[in-house]
């Protein structure tokens, strides 16, 4: 039975301090699989996370333990910034690279020859080797080590990176693919011609039994006005600049007490006319973030490149409706399936959604509750771990 099975997870970054959705998904899934009786190892680099770069090692090389898991760490290859920046910018712009340029990009985008050699030597120990996410040398080259045992958890977005030939070949090479949403699987089918029978929609496990208090957040941060909440990296790749712009347009048309509260790393320019209405809290403790969800009038996820969005699910657990960008098929799918919020594409739609949620408080409350019911029914950890044991590792 699966209880005696041994599996490995391979990721560019790993650890309790690593920021990012894929990093959290990897660690939380691996830990809970181990608690369910499986033997789980981690293969990763010495880098902390994407935001801190991978030129400098945060961890020492070697083998350590984390929550019952054995963690193997190796140094990442150096990055030549000028070359990497040029290739990266071209991909972001949707331009096509030659095969040699794609290989060069992947070799610099968190790859580790030591990790690959170690994994190749250890491959016979594992029944399955899971690679997460798709856009790194750890997955692109790691899946070539033991392709017959490789499971890809891609966290795929509709972006220029996804159109590389090396990525297409990786999706076709692996034994199986685990998707976080149905629309992610559909995207892979369109891009790579993968048959519908290969791969399954799993979702990400969620802890839904955490405690939260709106009053505690408002008292601690002295915020009494209604507010829109955003939690995550504050940069253009997350479309936060659009949220700020649309909020400025809304406040210009409808002056009032509504605030925008931002949580997470990074900075973006704030127009002078709305600076008094924007509260940037930066990093805050995890419990405070949960309390912030509960206090918010609406949670906004403006990103158009998401494969799941843990922050949306957390806000729903706290009973708060969500506002998402209509050009993100994954988050729009969650909102439509759950009935947990609304979606927008233009500034006028954004403003109309805000007006509706503020003027129809009972409906907004029902949306938040519907979202919470959706998360508990679909993404409780016990459901997700059972799917892995019964559908993936077979």
C-alpha positions in Angstrom: 0.0 0.0 0.0 1.0 3.6 -0.4 2.0 4.0 3.3 5.4 2.4 2.6 6.0 4.5 -0.6 8.9 6.9 -0.8 8.7 10.0 -2.9 10.8 13.1 -3.6 9.9 16.7 -4.2 12.3 18.8 -6.3 12.1 22.6 -6.1 14.4 25.6 -6.7 13.6 27.0 -3.2 12.5 25.3 0.0 12.0 26.3 3.6 9.6 27.9 6.1 10.9 31.4 5.2 10.6 31.0 1.4 8.1 33.5 0.0 5.9 32.3 -2.8 2.8 30.2 -3.6 4.7 27.3 -5.2 7.1 27.2 -2.3 4.3 27.1 0.2 2.5 24.4 -1.8 5.6 22.3 -2.0 6.5 22.4 1.7 2.9 22.0 3.0 2.1 19.2 0.7 5.3 17.3 1.4 4.9 17.7 5.2 1.3 16.5 5.2 2.1 13.5 2.9 4.8 12.5 5.4 2.3 12.9 8.3 0.0 10.5 6.4 2.6 7.8 6.5 4.7 8.3 3.4 8.4 8.7 3.3 9.2 12.1 1.7 12.6 13.7 0.7 13.2 17.3 -0.6 15.9 18.1 -3.2 16.5 21.8 -3.5 19.2 24.6 -3.7 20.8 26.7 -1.0 18.9 29.8 -2.0 16.1 31.3 0.1 13.5 32.3 -2.5 13.1 34.1 -5.8 12.8 37.6 -4.2 16.3 37.2 -2.6 17.9 35.8 -5.7 19.9 32.6 -6.0 23.4 34.1 -6.4 24.1 33.9 -2.7 23.5 30.8 -0.6 21.2 31.3 2.3 21.5 27.7 3.5 24.6 25.5 3.8 25.0 22.6 1.4 24.2 19.2 2.8 21.5 17.2 4.3 19.1 18.5 7.1 15.8 17.7 8.6 12.6 19.7 8.4 9.3 18.6 10.0 10.2 14.9 9.5 11.5 15.4 5.9 15.1 14.9 4.8 16.2 18.0 2.8 19.1 17.7 0.3 20.6 21.1 -0.6 23.0 22.1 -3.4 24.5 25.3 -4.7 22.8 26.9 -7.7 24.7 27.8 -10.9 25.8 31.5 -11.1 23.7 33.9 -13.2 25.3 36.3 -15.7 23.0 39.2 -15.1 23.5 41.0 -18.5 22.8 37.9 -20.5 20.0 36.7 -18.2 18.2 40.0 -18.2 18.2 40.2 -22.0 16.7 36.7 -22.3 14.2 37.3 -19.5 13.0 40.6 -21.0 12.5 39.0 -24.4 10.4 36.2 -22.9 8.3 38.7 -20.9 7.7 40.6 -24.1 6.5 37.4 -25.8 9.4 37.1 -28.1 10.8 33.7 -29.3 14.2 32.5 -28.3 16.3 30.0 -30.2 16.7 26.5 -28.6 20.2 27.4 -27.5 19.0 30.6 -25.9 16.2 28.7 -24.1 18.8 26.2 -22.7 21.0 29.2 -21.7 18.0 30.8 -19.9 17.1 27.6 -18.0 20.7 26.9 -17.0 20.8 30.3 -15.3 17.2 30.2 -13.9 18.0 28.2 -10.8 19.8 25.1 -12.0 22.3 22.9 -10.0 24.5 20.3 -11.6 25.2 18.9 -8.1 21.5 18.5 -7.4 21.1 16.7 -10.7 24.0 14.3 -10.1 22.7 13.6 -6.6 19.2 13.0 -7.8 20.4 10.7 -10.6 22.3 8.6 -8.1 19.2 8.4 -5.7 16.5 7.9 -8.4 16.1 4.2 -7.7 15.1 5.0 -4.1 11.9 6.7 -5.1 8.7 5.4 -6.7 7.8 9.0 -7.7 9.7 12.3 -8.1 7.6 15.5 -8.0 8.9 18.7 -9.7 7.4 22.1 -8.7 7.1 24.6 -10.4 7.7 24.4 -14.1 9.8 27.5 -14.8 13.2 26.6 -13.4 16.2 24.5 -14.4 15.5 22.3 -11.4 12.3 21.0 -13.2 13.5 21.4 -16.8 16.6 19.3 -16.3 15.5 17.3 -13.3 12.7 15.7 -15.2 15.3 14.3 -17.6 17.0 12.4 -14.8 14.2 9.9 -14.3 11.4 10.8 -16.6 9.5 7.5 -16.0 9.0 8.5 -12.4 8.5 12.3 -12.9 5.4 14.1 -11.8 5.2 17.8 -12.8 3.3 20.2 -10.6 3.7 23.2 -12.9 1.8 26.1 -11.4 1.4 27.1 -15.1 0.5 30.7 -16.2 -0.4 32.0 -19.6 2.9 33.8 -20.2 5.8 34.1 -22.6 7.9 31.6 -20.5 5.2 28.9 -21.0 5.8 29.0 -24.8 9.4 27.9 -24.8 10.1 24.6 -26.7 12.0 23.3 -23.6 8.9 23.7 -21.5 6.7 22.0 -24.1 9.1 19.1 -24.2 9.1 18.8 -20.4 5.3 18.6 -20.3 5.4 15.8 -22.9 8.2 14.0 -21.2 6.9 13.6 -17.7 4.9 10.6 -16.6 2.1 12.7 -15.2 1.0 16.3 -14.4 -0.8 17.6 -11.4 -2.7 20.9 -11.9 -4.1 23.4 -9.4 -7.2 24.3 -11.5 -9.1 23.0 -14.5 -8.3 26.1 -16.5 -4.6 25.5 -15.9 -5.0 22.0 -17.4 -6.9 23.4 -20.4 -4.1 25.9 -21.0 -1.5 23.1 -21.0 -3.6 21.2 -23.5 -3.8 24.2 -25.8 -0.1 25.0 -25.6 1.5 21.5 -25.7 -1.2 19.3 -27.3 -1.3 17.1 -24.2 -4.2 14.6 -24.3 -6.9 15.2 -21.7 -6.3 11.8 -20.1 -2.8 12.9 -19.0 -2.8 14.9 -15.9 -5.4 15.6 -13.2 -6.7 18.6 -11.3 -5.7 18.5 -7.7 -5.9 22.0 -6.1 -3.8 23.0 -3.2 -4.5 21.9 0.4 -5.7 24.6 2.8 -5.8 24.9 6.5 -9.3 26.1 7.2 -9.3 25.9 11.0 -7.3 29.0 11.8 -8.4 31.7 14.2 -9.0 35.4 13.1 -10.4 38.6 14.5 -11.4 41.7 12.6 -11.5 43.8 15.8 -8.0 42.8 16.8 -6.6 43.9 13.4 -8.4 47.3 13.5 -7.3 48.0 17.0 -3.6 47.0 16.4 -3.2 49.0 13.2 -5.7 51.9 14.0 -7.8 51.3 10.9 -11.5 52.1 11.4 -12.5 52.9 7.9 -13.7 50.3 5.3 -10.9 49.0 3.1 -9.9 46.9 0.1 -7.2 44.4 1.0 -4.3 43.1 -1.1 -1.8 40.6 0.2 1.2 39.5 -1.8 4.2 40.8 -3.7 3.8 44.5 -4.6 5.1 44.6 -8.2 3.9 44.9 -11.8 4.0 41.1 -12.4 1.2 40.8 -9.9 -0.7 43.7 -11.6 -0.7 45.7 -8.3 0.0 48.9 -10.2 -3.4 48.4 -12.0 -5.1 48.0 -8.7 -3.5 51.3 -7.4 -4.5 53.1 -10.7 -8.1 51.8 -10.6 -8.4 52.7 -6.9 -7.2 56.2 -7.6 -9.8 56.6 -10.4 -12.5 55.3 -8.0 -11.6 57.7 -5.3 -11.5 60.6 -7.7 -15.0 59.8 -8.8 -16.4 58.8 -5.4 -14.6 60.5 -2.5 -15.2 58.8 0.8 -13.6 56.8 3.6 -12.7 53.7 1.6 -9.0 52.8 2.0 -6.6 50.4 0.2 -4.5 48.3 2.6 -1.4 46.6 1.1 0.4 43.7 2.8 3.6 42.1 1.5 7.1 42.8 0.1 8.0 45.4 -2.5 7.0 49.0 -3.3 5.2 50.7 -6.1 4.6 54.4 -6.8 1.4 55.8 -5.1 -0.2 58.8 -6.8 0.0 61.8 -4.4 -3.8 62.4 -4.4 -4.5 59.0 -2.9 -1.5 58.6 -0.5 -3.7 59.3 2.6 -6.0 56.5 1.5 -3.3 53.9 0.9 -2.0 52.0 3.9 1.1 49.9 3.1 1.9 47.6 6.0 4.7 45.7 4.4 5.5 42.4 6.1 3.2 41.6 9.1 2.9 38.5 11.3 0.8 35.7 9.8 -1.9 36.0 12.5 -2.2 39.7 11.6 -2.7 38.8 8.0 -5.5 36.4 8.9 -7.1 39.2 11.0 -6.7 41.6 8.1 -8.8 39.3 5.9 -11.6 39.3 8.4 -11.6 43.1 8.7 -11.6 43.8 5.0 -14.7 44.9 3.1 -13.4 43.0 0.0 -10.2 41.2 -0.8 -8.7 42.0 -4.3 -6.5 39.8 -6.3 -5.6 41.8 -9.5 -3.0 39.4 -10.9 -3.6 37.9 -14.3 -1.0 35.1 -13.8 -2.2 32.8 -11.1 -2.5 29.0 -11.0 -4.4 28.9 -7.7 -4.1 31.9 -5.3 -3.8 30.8 -1.7 -4.6 34.3 -0.5 -8.0 34.2 -2.1 -8.8 30.9 -0.4 -7.6 32.3 3.0 -9.8 35.4 2.6 -12.8 33.2 1.8 -12.2 31.1 5.0 -12.5 34.4 6.8 -15.9 35.1 5.1 -14.7 38.0 2.9 -15.9 38.4 -0.8 -13.2 38.5 -3.5 -12.7 40.8 -6.5 -10.4 39.3 -9.2 -9.2 40.3 -12.6 -11.3 38.8 -15.4 -8.3 38.1 -17.6 -7.0 35.5 -15.1 -8.9 32.3 -16.1 -8.0 30.5 -12.8 -9.1 33.1 -10.3 -12.2 33.9 -12.4 -13.0 30.2 -12.5 -12.8 30.1 -8.6 -15.1 33.1 -8.3 -17.7 31.7 -10.7 -17.6 28.2 -9.3 -17.9 29.3 -5.7 -20.1 32.4 -6.1 -17.6 34.0 -3.8 -17.1 37.3 -5.5 -17.0 39.4 -8.7 -14.5 40.0 -11.5 -13.5 43.1 -13.5 -11.4 44.1 -16.5 -11.6 47.9 -16.7 -11.6 50.7 -14.2 -15.3 51.3 -14.6 -16.1 47.6 -13.8 -13.8 47.8 -10.8 -15.7 50.8 -9.5 -19.0 49.2 -10.2 -18.0 46.0 -8.3 -16.9 48.1 -5.3 -20.2 50.1 -5.3 -22.2 46.9 -5.5 -20.4 45.2 -2.6 -20.6 48.2 -0.4 -24.3 48.9 -1.2 -25.4 45.3 -0.8 -23.8 44.2 2.4 -25.9 41.1 2.9 -25.1 39.8 -0.6 -21.4 40.5 0.0 -21.6 38.5 3.2 -23.3 35.6 1.4 -20.5 35.7 -1.2 -17.9 35.5 1.5 -19.7 32.6 3.1 -20.1 30.8 -0.3 -16.4 31.1 -0.9 -15.6 29.6 2.5 -17.9 26.7 1.8 -16.2 26.1 -1.5 -12.7 26.0 0.1 -13.8 23.6 2.8 -15.5 21.3 0.4 -12.7 21.3 -2.2 -9.4 22.1 -0.6 -9.3 20.8 3.0 -6.0 19.1 3.5 -7.6 15.7 4.1 -9.3 15.8 0.7 -6.1 16.8 -1.2 -3.8 14.3 0.5 -6.4 11.5 -0.2 -6.3 12.5 -3.9 -2.5 12.3 -4.0 -2.5 8.9 -2.3 -5.4 7.4 -4.4 -5.0 9.1 -7.7 -1.4 10.4 -8.2 0.9 7.9 -6.5 -0.5 4.8 -8.1 
